C-alpha cells in the first residue's frame, strides 16, 4: 500500500491541534483532520473560482475566498 500524498503538511496540522489545546495528538487524528481540511479547502476554492468567473474575472481575489467561506 503506497503513501497517500497530502497538500497540507501534517506537522502543521498537528501544531494546530496542539495550539487548540490538545496535549497529545495521534497520527490517525492528524490524518483525519488533514482529510477534513483538504475537503473543505477544495469546496471553498471551487466556490471562490465560480464567484470570480461570475464577476467576469479569471483571477480569484481575497473577497471571493471570504465570500465562499461564508
Secondary structure, DSSP 8 states (H G I E B T S, - for coil): ------SS-HHHHHHHHHHTT-S---HHHHHHHHHHHHHHHHHHHHHHHHHHHHTT-SS--HHHHHHHH-
